[in-house]
Structures are given as C-alpha cells and as structure tokens.
C-alpha cells in the first residue's frame, strides 16, 4: 500500500521537473532521505496504528487528504495562471 507514496507517477514527474531546476544530486538525495524516513514508519505501521487507535488514524487520514487536495488546487491554479500569461 505504501509503494505509490514512494515511487508513484507524482514522484516521478516531480523528480524530473525538480532535477531541471535544482540538480539531479539534490533530487536523488531528497528521494533517498524520504525513503529512509518512510521505511521505519511503514515497517512499524501496525504498532503505530494500535497506539494511536482507529479513530485517530481516520482523523489523520482525513487531515492529510485535505492537505493533498489543497496542494492539488494550488498546482492547478498555478497551471491555469501560467497558461493565461503565456497566451497572446
């Protein structure tokens, strides 16, 4: 279940775009840093879920879904503004 978070289409697209502006070394380093953080969390997900409980886990899921939707709206907004500014 965690694999799309690590290497899904959004990560690949973002990596390609960021590599152009920030350099490949920084992007690959950030990817490995992300994987180093995610591996222990995903390995201990059962323990973490038992400690925080079902309700808290559901609340956290809703909050992160809302944040993800806000980021998506922001990206769409910037994309539309970019189209408007480049249209003659």
N, C-alpha and C positions, 0 to 999 in steps of 0.2 A: 504493500500500500504506500510506502514512502518513496518508492523509486521515482514516480513522476515529479516529486518535490526536488529531487536531486538532479535528475537529467531529463526533464521533460522538454517539450518544444519551447516553452517560455525561457528556460535557462539557456538553451542553445541559441535562440535568437538574441537574447540579451548579451550573451558572451560574444557573439560575432559583432554586435554593434559597439559594445564597450571596448573590445580589443582594438577597434579602429581609433577610438579617441583616447584611451588610457594605456594601451600597450598590452601585448599578449601575456607578458610575465605577471603583471598585476592581476589580470583577469583569471589566469590559471591559479595564481596564489590565493585569490579570493574564493575560487571554487574548492580548492583543497581545504582551506580554512572552514568553509561551510560544511564540507563532508566530515571534517574532524569533529565539528560540534554535533552534527546530526547523528553520527554513528552511535555514540553512547546514549543519546536520547532515544533513538529508535530501538536500541538493544534493551533498554530499561523501560520501554513504554508500558508494559503490563504492570510493573511495580509503581510507576508514576501514576497510572490510571487508577490503581487501587488506593493509593494515598490521597489523591485529590477527590475521588468519588465520581460517580456518574453525572451528577448534576453540574458540578464544577467543570467537568470535561465538556459537557454540552454547552455551557456558557462560554468557555474559552473558544470552542469551535465557532459559535455564533459571532463572537467578537472578531476573530481572525477572518471570518467570511466577510464581515462588514468592512474591515480594513482592506481586504483584497478587492472588494467591489469599489471602494473609494479610489484605490490606485488605478484600477481599470478605467474608471470615469475620467480620472486626471489624464491618463495616457491618450484616451480617445479625444478629449478636449484639446490637448496639445497637437494631436494629429490633424484635427479639423482646422485649428488655427494655422498650422503650417501649410495646409492646402489653400486656405483663403489668402494667405500672404504671398504665396508663390503664383497664384492665378493672376494673369494680366488683366 
